[in-house]
Amino acid sequence: MVGFFFGHFLQRRSQIILGRCLRDLRVELARRRRRNKRTLESLGAWEAAVAVTGEQNRRIRVGMRRQCVVDSLTNLLIHHCLLEVENDPSMRDAFQRIDAENLNLRNFADMNPPRPFPGRRRRR
């Protein structure tokens, strides 16, 4: 009788322990599946963000190249216009007259020095 009781008790106890282990395994497996699912969703979101960022970077690079070409063409145009001005006889005469009158900007600034601000000073 006593052996039967302990056998029944141990059998029941082992079933409980086995059930807990199986339940723990199922819970852990479900947890891993959820984690993997979230990871895959996150990975998909990251891939979409990388695609959008790559497209934005490509557009920025194209815009920068275009701006570089525009800047170089503008510099060439300015250089060409300055050469035309330098080679124009009437402009050369005007520059010579300005130099003769000594009206460069440095002398103009010396003739009219900046005045201090006329407002009241704050007391500290």
C-alpha positions in Angstrom: 0.0 0.0 0.0 2.7 2.4 1.0 4.7 1.6 -2.2 1.5 2.2 -4.3 1.0 5.5 -2.6 4.6 6.7 -3.2 4.5 5.4 -6.8 1.2 7.3 -7.4 2.6 10.4 -5.7 5.9 10.3 -7.7 4.0 9.5 -10.9 1.7 12.5 -10.4 4.7 14.6 -9.3 6.7 13.7 -12.4 3.7 14.5 -14.6 3.4 17.9 -13.0 7.1 18.6 -13.5 7.0 17.3 -17.0 3.9 19.5 -17.7 5.7 22.5 -16.3 8.7 21.8 -18.5 6.6 21.4 -21.6 4.7 24.5 -20.8 7.9 26.4 -20.2 9.3 25.1 -23.5 6.1 26.2 -25.3 6.2 29.6 -23.7 9.9 30.1 -24.7 9.2 28.9 -28.2 6.3 31.3 -28.5 8.5 34.1 -27.1 11.2 33.3 -29.7 8.7 33.3 -32.5 7.3 36.7 -31.4 10.9 38.1 -31.1 11.8 36.7 -34.6 8.6 38.2 -36.1 9.4 41.6 -34.6 12.9 41.4 -35.8 11.8 40.6 -39.3 9.3 43.4 -39.3 12.0 45.8 -38.0 14.4 44.5 -40.6 11.8 45.2 -43.3 11.3 48.7 -42.0 15.1 49.3 -42.0 15.4 48.1 -45.5 12.6 50.5 -46.6 14.3 53.3 -44.8 17.7 52.4 -46.4 16.1 52.5 -49.8 14.5 55.9 -49.2 17.8 57.3 -47.8 19.7 55.9 -50.8 17.3 57.6 -53.2 17.7 60.9 -51.2 21.5 60.7 -51.3 21.4 60.1 -55.0 19.2 63.1 -55.6 21.5 65.2 -53.4 24.6 64.1 -55.3 22.9 64.9 -58.7 21.9 68.4 -57.3 25.4 69.0 -56.1 26.9 68.0 -59.5 24.4 70.3 -61.2 25.3 73.2 -58.8 29.0 72.6 -59.4 28.5 72.9 -63.2 26.4 76.0 -62.8 29.0 77.6 -60.5 31.8 76.9 -63.0 29.8 78.3 -65.9 29.0 81.4 -63.8 32.6 81.9 -63.0 33.5 81.7 -66.7 30.8 84.2 -67.6 32.0 86.7 -64.9 35.6 86.2 -66.1 34.6 86.9 -69.7 32.6 90.0 -68.7 35.6 91.3 -66.7 37.8 90.8 -69.7 35.4 92.7 -71.8 35.3 95.6 -69.3 39.1 95.7 -69.0 39.5 95.8 -72.8 36.8 98.4 -73.4 38.6 101.8 -74.0 35.9 103.9 -72.4 36.0 101.8 -69.3 39.8 102.0 -69.2 39.6 105.8 -69.4 37.1 105.9 -66.6 39.3 103.7 -64.4 42.3 105.9 -65.1 40.3 109.0 -64.1 39.2 107.4 -60.9 42.8 106.5 -60.1 43.9 110.1 -60.9 41.3 111.5 -58.5 42.4 109.0 -55.9 38.8 107.8 -55.2 39.5 104.2 -54.2 37.5 102.8 -51.3 40.3 102.9 -48.8 40.6 106.7 -49.0 36.8 107.1 -49.0 36.6 105.1 -45.7 39.4 107.3 -44.2 37.5 110.5 -45.2 34.3 109.2 -43.6 35.2 107.3 -40.5 32.3 105.3 -38.8 30.7 107.1 -36.0 29.7 105.5 -32.7 26.2 104.6 -31.9 24.4 107.7 -30.6 22.2 105.9 -28.1 22.5 106.1 -24.3 24.9 103.8 -22.6 23.6 101.4 -20.0 24.7 101.6 -16.4 26.0 98.5 -14.8 
